[in-house]
């Protein structure tokens, strides 16, 4: 069972790395130095100053929606966590924008195998480990 989780996580991690390579490679180290630290924004805005999500955020959300509509039904309900990896990624990208949303999603997929440390919830008749974005974005939130 645990080996199967690691294999699934590795497959999803590889897909995520392809996504990162396609979307985020143009950001060089010099460019990253100019990016200010992210500030939490209302869910769905993707940017603290815009009323509409930025185009990279919309592209990321569209890719995840495509994954949820095409790949996920064929792959079946395999995520041991609630919310699922794609739902988590959608929420992270909508909340923090494409770059930080991908970073948070990659972190979630990497630690998905050790999630059994979290509390259990029942979702659609199956027990899953509760691992929301709020448990993993503490390092991006400003100090209180």
Secondary structure, 3 states (H helix, E strand, C coil): CHHHHHHHHHHHHHHHHHHHHHHHCCCCHHHHHHCCCCCCCCCCCCCCCCCCCCHHHHHHHHHHHHHHHHHHHHHCCCCCEECCHHHHHHHHHHHHCHHHHHHHHHHHHHCHHHHHHCCEEEECCEEEEECCHHHCCCCCCCCC
